[in-house]
Amino acid sequence: MLADGTYDALVVDAEPRDDGAVSIDLTVVSGPNKGEVVTVLARNLAGDPVDLLGVPATLTVADGAPSLRLEP
């Protein structure tokens, strides 16, 4: 688990789950946590999860809860 903060990340894997969610693996690309891999679940994503591979993202952790913003 990452400490509360904001992290630059990159999507390294994304797979649909049976419940309709998408499991997204991110690697942190800067700072002291560089190289750590974090998995978050996303719901209501449009399109093919494979299209997320290589997409830059911002991961924010607040009170232990992650929030993900994918870059356009």
Number of C-alpha atoms within 10 A of each C-alpha: 11 17 13 13 12 15 21 16 26 22 22 18 18 21 15 17 10 7 7 11 15 19 17 20 18 27 22 20 17 12 9 8 13 13 13 14 17 17 16 16 16 15 11 8 11 6 8 11 15 13 11 19 15 13 15 19 21 17 23 18 17 13 8 12 12 18 14 18 11 13 10 6
